[in-house]
Amino acid sequence: MSNIILINKPFRVLSQFQDAENRATLKQYLPDQPGFYPAGRLDYDSEGLLVLTNSGALQHQLAHPSKKTWKTYWVQVEGTPTDSDLASLRNGLELKDGPTKPAKAKLMAPPEKLWERSPPIRERKNIPTQWLEIKINEGRNRQVRRMTAAIGYPTLRLIRVSVGDLSIGRLQPGEYFVTELSEPVAAGRPRPKKPNRKTSTASHRAKRKPSTRQKRTR
């Protein structure tokens, strides 16, 4: 068994535990979890699901491009893409570092009960915005943002909601959940065990230390 942490990484938080420029890092939200490392990254200005694990094999399984793990994003763009625009994403398009693999892309309604971002996006009065669901199985630097820009629709907000079968669920920004993950890793579809009934919730600002076992907290 391997342990994993699923955290809803807030906007403008680095996917690491230290920063020479004193920007916000995961350490502010996961102070009592030594030995865990991100399985892949999520940009400083992106939000949503980040998976951490204490297993090198599992980290490789989830993050390495050769494993082709699908990642799902909710993307708010400036303008309204047509089906022809989305077809460019589905067929693969040319970026400066080479062609992308075919993505899964479709229009979606604004997510319900979505947390507010601080600061909010900058909207232009005469230009509408549209939410997209985009799924990719690559992990290039700022790839989704570059893909939407390439078809003429800049990304205003980017939220990752799942990595393979692992989902953000109802976690709010800064909240995390610790659990065990069933293996073998080679199966390609790692699944979390059913949460222990003793799962607890607490604020990360609370003075008392949370349980070191399975928990959901801020």
C-alpha positions as a printed NumPy array, in Angstrom:
array([[  0.   ,   0.   ,   0.   ],
       [  1.   ,   3.599,  -0.652],
       [ -0.303,   6.69 ,   1.067],
       [ -1.548,   9.634,  -0.964],
       [ -2.693,  13.157,  -0.26 ],
       [ -5.31 ,  14.819,  -2.432],
       [ -5.246,  18.59 ,  -1.973],
       [ -7.173,  21.381,  -3.634],
       [ -4.242,  23.67 ,  -4.381],
       [ -5.307,  27.295,  -4.111],
       [ -4.57 ,  29.998,  -6.681],
       [ -1.06 ,  31.466,  -6.419],
       [  0.39 ,  28.636,  -4.354],
       [  3.472,  26.776,  -5.582],
       [  3.384,  22.981,  -5.978],
       [  6.419,  22.65 ,  -3.697],
       [  7.355,  23.128,  -0.066],
       [ 10.024,  25.843,  -0.278],
       [ 10.548,  29.004,  -2.286],
       [ 13.458,  31.453,  -2.276],
       [ 11.104,  34.299,  -3.195],
       [  8.842,  33.68 ,  -0.185],
       [  5.772,  32.904,  -2.276],
       [  3.046,  30.725,  -0.796],
       [  3.871,  26.998,  -0.887],
       [  2.308,  23.683,   0.092],
       [  4.038,  23.93 ,   3.464],
       [  1.376,  26.38 ,   4.602],
       [ -1.298,  23.742,   4.012],
       [  0.585,  20.484,   4.682],
       [  2.919,  21.275,   7.601],
       [  2.78 ,  17.808,   9.186],
       [  3.246,  15.524,   6.177],
       [  6.99 ,  14.816,   5.699],
       [  8.033,  12.351,   3.027],
       [  5.274,  13.239,   0.548],
       [  6.097,  14.605,  -2.894],
       [  3.878,  15.893,  -5.721],
       [  3.075,  13.415,  -8.493],
       [  3.249,  16.008, -11.242],
       [  2.837,  19.73 , -10.874],
       [  0.156,  22.376, -11.086],
       [  1.05 ,  25.914, -12.136],
       [  1.299,  28.729,  -9.598],
       [ -1.699,  30.477, -11.186],
       [ -3.775,  27.309, -11.605],
       [ -6.085,  25.73 ,  -9.04 ],
       [ -7.411,  22.337,  -8.127],
       [ -6.302,  18.77 ,  -7.633],
       [ -2.696,  18.051,  -6.747],
       [ -1.726,  14.505,  -5.798],
       [  1.151,  13.831,  -3.408],
       [  2.507,  10.432,  -2.444],
       [  5.218,   8.816,  -0.356],
       [  5.765,   6.16 ,  -3.05 ],
       [  8.305,   6.782,  -5.801],
       [  6.726,   4.078,  -7.961],
       [  3.286,   5.639,  -7.651],
       [  4.685,   9.097,  -8.311],
       [  6.129,   7.749, -11.559],
       [  2.863,   6.009, -12.433],
       [  0.796,   9.169, -12.103],
       [  3.222,  11.752, -13.479],
       [  5.397,  10.18 , -16.179],
       [  4.258,  10.983, -19.754],
       [  4.758,   7.37 , -20.843],
       [  1.936,   6.276, -18.514],
       [ -0.574,   8.511, -20.359],
       [ -2.66 ,   9.308, -17.289],
       [ -5.676,  11.422, -18.288],
       [ -6.073,  14.708, -16.432],
       [ -9.319,  16.699, -16.509],
       [ -9.46 ,  20.489, -16.39 ],
       [-12.24 ,  23.035, -16.168],
       [-11.08 ,  26.   , -18.203],
       [-12.668,  29.429, -18.398],
       [-11.638,  31.174, -21.604],
       [-12.184,  34.59 , -23.09 ],
       [-14.615,  34.332, -25.993],
       [-16.784,  31.43 , -27.15 ],
       [-15.004,  28.658, -29.089],
       [-16.854,  27.035, -31.97 ],
       [-16.958,  23.301, -32.577],
       [-14.348,  23.858, -35.285],
       [-12.067,  25.454, -32.683],
       [-12.558,  22.519, -30.33 ],
       [-11.867,  20.118, -33.203],
       [ -8.351,  21.582, -33.357],
       [ -7.821,  20.495, -29.745],
       [ -9.341,  17.071, -30.418],
       [ -7.133,  16.503, -33.453],
       [ -3.955,  17.837, -31.883],
       [ -2.351,  21.146, -32.723],
       [  1.13 ,  22.544, -33.207],
       [  2.845,  24.323, -30.314],
       [  6.376,  25.723, -30.179],
       [  7.626,  22.516, -28.55 ],
       [  5.886,  20.245, -31.053],
       [  2.437,  18.853, -31.802],
       [  0.083,  17.935, -28.977],
       [ -1.634,  14.606, -28.685],
       [ -5.395,  14.61 , -29.307],
       [ -7.287,  16.051, -26.362],
       [-10.886,  15.602, -25.299],
       [-12.618,  18.967, -25.337],
       [-16.189,  20.196, -25.036],
       [-18.215,  23.186, -23.91 ],
       [-19.644,  23.018, -20.405],
       [-21.943,  25.068, -18.209],
       [-20.318,  27.14 , -15.449],
       [-19.47 ,  24.759, -12.577],
       [-22.055,  24.79 ,  -9.807],
       [-21.062,  25.877,  -6.295],
       [-17.567,  26.798,  -7.45 ],
       [-15.46 ,  28.641,  -4.899],
       [-14.603,  32.265,  -5.625],
       [-11.08 ,  33.048,  -6.697],
       [ -9.152,  35.838,  -5.025],
       [ -8.436,  37.999,  -6.907],
       [-11.207,  37.296,  -9.429],
       [-10.534,  37.041, -13.153],
       [-10.44 ,  40.221, -15.224],
       [-13.393,  40.291, -17.572],
       [-13.846,  42.655, -20.494],
       [-17.349,  44.097, -20.775],
       [-17.917,  43.352, -24.446],
       [-16.312,  39.91 , -24.584],
       [-18.148,  36.872, -23.13 ],
       [-16.434,  34.022, -21.361],
       [-16.998,  30.294, -21.758],
       [-16.169,  27.227, -19.667],
       [-14.588,  24.191, -21.326],
       [-13.82 ,  20.697, -20.111],
       [-10.444,  19.642, -21.478],
       [ -8.768,  16.277, -20.9  ],
       [ -5.138,  15.61 , -21.811],
       [ -2.725,  12.762, -21.146],
       [  0.417,  14.856, -21.466],
       [  2.057,  17.184, -18.989],
       [  3.984,  19.906, -20.757],
       [  4.642,  23.245, -19.122],
       [  1.459,  25.371, -19.131],
       [  0.098,  23.139, -21.859],
       [ -3.642,  23.772, -21.522],
       [ -3.134,  27.532, -21.451],
       [ -0.972,  27.369, -24.565],
       [ -3.507,  25.161, -26.327],
       [ -6.418,  27.546, -25.787],
       [ -4.247,  30.51 , -26.764],
       [ -3.27 ,  28.695, -29.968],
       [ -6.922,  28.531, -31.063],
       [ -7.488,  32.178, -30.137],
       [ -9.137,  31.906, -26.705],
       [ -6.9  ,  32.933, -23.784],
       [ -7.389,  31.039, -20.528],
       [ -8.736,  33.191, -17.699],
       [ -9.066,  30.486, -15.058],
       [ -7.798,  26.906, -14.926],
       [ -8.925,  24.242, -12.436],
       [ -7.759,  20.612, -12.455],
       [-10.529,  18.359, -11.204],
       [ -9.119,  14.858, -11.695],
       [ -5.968,  12.828, -12.319],
       [ -6.866,   9.385, -13.609],
       [ -9.487,   8.009, -11.227],
       [ -8.544,  10.451,  -8.466],
       [-10.957,  13.361,  -8.136],
       [-11.041,  16.631,  -6.244],
       [-14.511,  15.77 ,  -4.968],
       [-15.846,  18.371,  -2.549],
       [-12.471,  19.646,  -1.344],
       [-12.325,  23.42 ,  -1.02 ],
       [ -9.13 ,  25.452,  -1.601],
       [ -6.52 ,  24.445,   0.96 ],
       [ -8.413,  21.335,   2.088],
       [ -6.746,  17.956,   1.76 ],
       [ -7.495,  14.303,   2.253],
       [ -5.062,  11.541,   3.254],
       [ -5.734,   7.933,   2.4  ],
       [ -4.175,   4.672,   1.27 ],
       [ -4.105,   3.646,  -2.364],
       [ -4.585,   0.118,  -3.594],
       [ -1.863,  -1.219,  -5.86 ],
       [ -0.303,  -2.722,  -8.025],
       [  0.836,   0.474,  -9.674],
       [  1.486,  -1.368, -12.939],
       [ -2.265,  -1.775, -13.419],
       [ -2.39 ,   1.845, -14.594],
       [ -5.602,   2.66 , -12.696],
       [ -4.682,   3.212,  -9.038],
       [ -7.744,   3.456,  -6.806],
       [ -8.081,   4.878,  -3.297],
       [ -9.313,   2.569,  -0.577],
       [-12.679,   3.279,   0.987],
       [-12.089,   6.04 ,   3.552],
       [-11.936,   4.996,   7.175],
       [-15.065,   5.984,   9.102],
       [-12.849,   7.908,  11.511],
       [-12.019,  10.45 ,   8.797],
       [-12.081,  13.883,  10.433],
       [-12.277,  17.496,   9.343],
       [-10.489,  20.498,  10.815],
       [ -9.108,  23.86 ,   9.755],
       [ -5.419,  24.084,   8.958],
       [ -5.433,  27.176,  11.144],
       [ -6.56 ,  25.189,  14.191],
       [ -4.101,  25.1  ,  17.092],
       [ -4.495,  21.388,  17.754],
       [ -2.673,  18.983,  15.459],
       [ -4.855,  16.886,  13.144],
       [ -4.788,  13.119,  13.225],
       [ -1.878,  11.62 ,  11.315],
       [ -4.219,   9.016,   9.838],
       [ -6.808,   9.586,   7.162],
       [ -8.245,  13.087,   7.319],
       [ -9.769,  15.886,   5.364],
       [ -8.669,  19.299,   6.502],
       [ -7.785,  22.808,   5.514]])
